Amino acid sequence: MSENEFYKNETIIKAIFSHSIIKIEGIKNIIVIKTISGAASSVGLVIDKMKLADCLGCVAGDDVVLVVIKDKTRLNYVINDLNKFKEASQIEKY
């Protein structure tokens, strides 16, 4: 599978996002997303691909993603959007 095919496969992207996030919290205009070790860059990539209007950008380390929001009054809306996407992306385990 090529890199382009991987990124086009929405099911894989959603599963990675959903199963990698441990916690999403925010303060002022910054959202901190705690992930499993090694997954932050993948989660950051998904957030970038979501093209959230309120998001200025994100920086990913090994297990943390920092997301900067334009307006701190929109913080809870963005956190809710991320949580909804995470919940909607859950794949049942068989």
N, C-alpha and C positions, 0 to 999 in steps of 0.2 A: 504494500500500500504506500503510495507516494505521500509526501507531506501535504500536498493540496487535497488529495482524496481524504486524508485524515481530518483536515479542518472542515471539509464539506460534510463529513459524517456527523450530523447533529446529535444522533443518539450517543455516540462516543463522547462528544464534547460535554453534553448534559450529564452523562454518568460521571465523568471525571469531576466536573464542578460539584455535583451533588454529594458524591462520596468522599471528597477531599476536604470539605469545610467542616471545621470543628465548632467555630463560634464566630459570630459577626457582632461587633460592637462599634459605637461611634461616640465622638465628642466634638463639639463645635462643628468644624467642617471636614473632619477626618474620620474615615471608617477604617477600622482595623479588623482584618479577616484572618483568623487563626486557622491554619490548615494542617493536615498531616505532613510529616517531614518530606521535603522534596516536591511538594505539590503546589507551592505558592505561584510559581511562574505559570503553570497551566491554568490556575484559577485567574490570575491576572490577565492572561491571554483571552479567556472567555469574557471577562469584564470589558476588555478593550473591544472585542468583537460585538458586544451588546450595544456599543455606541450610545451609552446613557447620556441624555442631554445635560443632566446636572453634574456630570463627572468631568473634571478637568484632566484627570489622568490617574494612573496608579503605578506603584513601585512594588516589586515582589522580591522577597528574599528567599530563604529556604522554606520557611514555614509560616510566613506572615506576608500579607498584602496590605499596603496602605493605599487607600483610595481618597483622593482630595475632591471635595465637592465645592462647586462655585458659591453656593449660598447656604449658610448653616441652617436656615429655616427649612431647607429641603432634605436635611439629613435623614430624618425618620422615613420620609417617602422613599429615598434611595435604599435604605436598609430594608424596608418592607418589600421593595421590588426584588432585591437580591434574595431575600428569604423565600419569596413566592417562586422565583425561578429555581431555587434550590429544591424546594418541596415538589414543584411540578416536574423536576428532572429525576426524581427518585425512580429507580428501576427495581422492580420486585426481584427478590432473590428466590430461586427455586431450589 
